[in-house]
Amino acid sequence: MMADFDGDLRPADAIERMWVDEIVDLSWDLHRLRNTRRSVVEKELTARIIELLIMTPTGERLMQEGRNTDALNRAARGYVKGDPASLAVVINAIGGRRLEDALQDVMIKNADLLARLETSIHNTSRLRDGIVSRLYSRRDFIERRSIASGDEQ
Amino acid sequence: MSNEAGSDDVPESDGEPPQRSKQHRAANGRRQVRRRLNAIRHGLNTPVPDYMVQACADQYRALVDHVRPTSDPAEGLDLVYALAVHARLRARRAELMKSILEAGRSDEETAGETLRQALVQLGRLHGYERKSSSRLGGLLKSR
């Protein structure tokens, strides 16, 4: 990421170096916050799917085959991650409608947390954009000053 | 209520003026005090210790050297102090991001509450970061 930003923004002096470092830090933070938002939903949805799956014949069969809940966990996690085989197993066992309801339940249950994460993502993004704009406005200022001093000479 | 004294002044008793509230009455004043107290409570608006300022001067040596030829010494000190304040906020953000990441990955039941607390604090930090970034931007814009 550092190399990407260095390549795009090309810091010209120590001041720009500091701003670019900060832009990289905030971009990482954004990435982490988005990952956290995804993992909150995935974790809760996985747990909810296991609860639903365990009550179905497919769930019972998976339990008997694995002699524990590992196979159920794998199927639920696979569904959440979008693995085609797990998607087929879980959708057939639970049904699309109930899965949609489960997702809605998870979103409602975690509404406060997800809203806070959304706000943090928005704030961090604004902070980063503010620094990018500061970087470019300083460049403009220096360019205008050098043109003006060239004109005077 | 009727005013028996027939005046707007509060009646005095025993020749001593009554105890009056020292708090701000206007909403604006109350807001200012609340902000100041919040900033102290969060530990983000207290003076940065000298050792941290010194550490920042060392860390940003290249930047300070870059700025020095075009600024007077007082401005240079201002810049180092602003950098120290900014560094403290960044360190706090890094701590909070660490807690957020850990809580996001954790399967413990308390993880949700830990995550919520860290996000609340990150929200508070945002205002200070914005101000600090703006102050630094102002000090560095023409350098």
Chai-1 contact restraints between the chains, C-beta under 6 A:
chainA,res_idxA,chainB,res_idxB,connection_type,confidence,min_distance_angstrom,max_distance_angstrom,comment,restraint_id
A,D13,B,H66,contact,1.0,0.0,6.0,A-B,restraint_1
A,A14,B,A62,contact,1.0,0.0,6.0,A-B,restraint_2
A,A14,B,L63,contact,1.0,0.0,6.0,A-B,restraint_3
A,A14,B,H66,contact,1.0,0.0,6.0,A-B,restraint_4
A,I15,B,L140,contact,1.0,0.0,6.0,A-B,restraint_5
A,M18,B,L63,contact,1.0,0.0,6.0,A-B,restraint_6
A,D29,B,M97,contact,1.0,0.0,6.0,A-B,restraint_7
A,R32,B,L101,contact,1.0,0.0,6.0,A-B,restraint_8
A,T36,B,I100,contact,1.0,0.0,6.0,A-B,restraint_9
A,T36,B,G104,contact,1.0,0.0,6.0,A-B,restraint_10
A,S39,B,G104,contact,1.0,0.0,6.0,A-B,restraint_11
A,L113,B,R116,contact,1.0,0.0,6.0,A-B,restraint_12
A,R116,B,L119,contact,1.0,0.0,6.0,A-B,restraint_13
A,S120,B,L119,contact,1.0,0.0,6.0,A-B,restraint_14
A,S120,B,L122,contact,1.0,0.0,6.0,A-B,restraint_15
A,N123,B,H126,contact,1.0,0.0,6.0,A-B,restraint_16
A,L127,B,E129,contact,1.0,0.0,6.0,A-B,restraint_17
A,R134,B,G137,contact,1.0,0.0,6.0,A-B,restraint_18
A,R138,B,K141,contact,1.0,0.0,6.0,A-B,restraint_19
